[in-house]
Amino acid sequence: MTLMPLSRTTAASGQSIFSRPAQALALLAPALLMAACTSVPLPPWTPPVPRPAASAPASVVQTFPVAPPAVIAPAPVSQPAPYSAAVAARFPAPAVVYSTPGLQPQRTSFTTQAEIEAWLRDQALAASRAGVSAAVLPIGRSQRGETLQALVLARGTGTDPAALLATGRPTVLLIGQQHGDEPAGSEALLVVARELAQGLLLPMLGRINVVIVPRANPDGAASSQRATAGGLDMNRDHLLLNTPEAQALAQLMRDYQPTVVVDAHEYTPTGRFLEKFGAVQKYDALLQYATTANLPEFLTKAAEEWYRRPMMAALKAQGLGSEWYYTTSTDPADKKLSMGGTQPDTDRNVNGLKNAVSLLVETRGVGLGRLHIQRRVHTQVTALSSVLASTAQRASELGQLRPYIDKEVSALACTGETVVESAPTPAQYELVMLDPASGADKTVTVDWDSALALRTIKTRPRPCGYWLSAESGTAAERLRLHGVQVMRVTEFGSVLGENYRETSRAAAERQDVRGTMAGNAPIIKVQVSLMRGLLDVPRGSYYVPLNQPLGNLVIAALEPDTQSSFFANRVLDGLQSSFRVMAEPVFKLDALN
């Protein structure tokens, strides 16, 4: 199947090469055929075995037609290449040139926050002239006071959440630059915004709605640093919501309820890989979807079948290499590679627990400055437009999938077992890297932690809900910010439940697959046993039911003996601030407004 190509700009004029109506209509014809595609229901989920990206399906998704490269002077490279000219030659510039403020000839810095804001306003205006409902929304402020903004595009009567939900079309949320030193995603999202507002992606808005946050961490971007201004990695803060930046994304997610979320990042091609393996990483894109405990199987199946595989084919059609996402720890002696983490704290995993198809796209860019920037942006644009096209193609099925999963998760309350803690599965994997001198392929067999099939570490009976003390207002508000329904107890009662009893305690550091998380306070690492009994429930306390779509996220937050939990990270004051409710409550409850 062929997906519609994007328009390109010339260096001289900034105008679309495909400016004549006949040419544009000819290029859009494949999109009209795409809308007629149907599919069969998803079979039961079986985790794929990691294999080289060359094993992608034979069907090719063509995102860009081949065209002669535009004539443009190369942008200056702000730092020397961290590898040989032979390696650099493996990554030629694409046959298109992208034009954003930060990608202009002779530019030495990427697009500024002020330029992003002006760009988004221009696209909203252009889209409105084309009959699209468009708005630039302030969604919050960064730690240094920068306005976080989202561009909303939809064909309908408005851009507020109710208006988008009323269209019946799936909404795609695209997020860039959560890490400030990863600029390609932000620049690519500016390109995608323009193409949706006034380019050849515009017809897709007849089948999908799109919300774009080009830069989620403007403070980090201004300083070219990974973390926020406060030194926290915001992409490990999506369950706890300690940073205003993560809170803004959570509220946006809660209000607009996107069916698909894409998080655009970049990864380091040299650094620890060169130190440990004497090799440079070769893949233009590393891909992964949500991989954490208690994800619905159909959601994972849809992410693999409907999104990752077409994305791989789209990248391959452009001569771009892809693999599963992987990284390695900061310990020089540890030569294990790990797929993206399985903790419920990243944007990718938390949004999966919110029943969205949640995807990660990482381009090879950290530490490269402006080297290969057109290719890096091209990789992101190719992957992102593939996601948009897959969503448009599967709009009908996605409209059925999300309500089904919401209902399925809600129905699990009070029944069966739930996974409290899981871990990746150790394996070995043959990974192709590059020789740093010759640029030739270098196959390395590595120890590999696979996130595709999780090992269960700890399970418990799934409760009906959780009680929280009246002093647990911060925890209640964080859950509500996620979109969780929280109830207030309005009269004294009692309920069958389970108390947590501490059996051991220690101070520890939060860990991810890279190592200790920078900027995080020590956590409380606790082991517990459960004591069942009839528990008194005072007026003014809280009840969080599990018969709701975000039940799996509630479990991740409130089971105390995991490193990502509210208790371990002091959002809850103590073990006696909560207990597991094991029978449907009969005391009076009111929903919090």
Summary of the structure (lengths in Angstrom):
residues: 593
radius of gyration: 23.9
end to end distance: 46.9
largest distance: 76.1
contacts: 2116
relative contact order: 0.13
helix: 31%
strand: 26%
